[in-house]
């Protein structure tokens, strides 16, 4: 596929290197024999259903097929029951799989990857639109973390997980992304970057954590309100401001321009300095 010049952040091609220091987070469970973990995983079946944002915000009816090609799993409802885990690619047992990071999974995946690539996701953009009541806030004063919203494109990092690590990594991601922050697992098609920093090469299908419309965790705030939350809130993993600062540093470390997040960081730092 010929590369087409796009506006927005430009990620570097190839493997990710020199990632900034990881922030504190829960450790993944110790790996046991292949195909098992301390808590047995029950996989849900794959099925076709509307894309992430098929029911759009008022005034928007749908995303074009060219903008978003999504094959979601059976949605999980409410808290994840003990003894279950996020689904996996059940038609390719014993194969490696990919995880897409567009927020904290960029600088702090929490697991060892065989390789990491800068990639584009078309049809969505990242935004601070997910309430965090554990990692970056509390139930009384929720923080904000990244989610995907319809339209545009977003540059991020795809991490390849060894098949032998699948159970341990998926159990870890279940606890980190689903149990506390309200995300759902989806398989989204990513486009690796070419030598010019734009889309090129074979498409990667990667496990991606999203918050669909209608979720209790989804919020839509102005940029000014977002800055106020980030400057004020803290949770188990530290301040909400550090989430933003680490994200910008992580993006730069892999050759991605943070774009509008630079202005947001300036605003947050100014609010913090003013007390």
C-alpha angles and dihedrals in degrees: 000000000000115000116247121202113247134185122239133051118356115213122202118248126245132026122348116252138178096024112187119255114290120250121232114281141148113293119240116252119267112268118249130185114325112280096023142075135180086272113042114238122228112201123214120221123256119248140166118256137150118296122269095274101028088131097055134194116278111296095025121090106181148338115252117248088242091057100051131015108185132172103187129193124238100290119251114232121215124327115359109253118239113265096031130094143187115293122259137200097289095178091061106048115178094023130116117252137199132242120199120220121196098152131017091346087072096065100016113033091158093218138070114262126204087220139344126214135192107240144172126234111200123208098033141066131203122249139164094256106125122091114231115202097166116027102032103012145008134249088258094048111019120203127208133247133178126287135166122257127186123272137042124028137282132211117218145137129280115207120201114218123204115245089234090057095046100103095046094045095046092049089051093048091047091059094041102044108022109030097052112017103040100241124149126213119249135169109233129181114242130193117219115225122254127221090278092056094253132105116302142133132039120338117252121211107212138181106252130184115224139168110224126213112280095035116137087227095059119097133171113211135166119256089252092053091047091054091051092053094047092050093050112034134082136176143170093305096046138265123349088231090060089055089060094042092048091047093054091046091048092050092050091047090062095042099261120137107229089215113185091008088076091064090045090053091052090051093048093048090050091052091048092049092051091053 
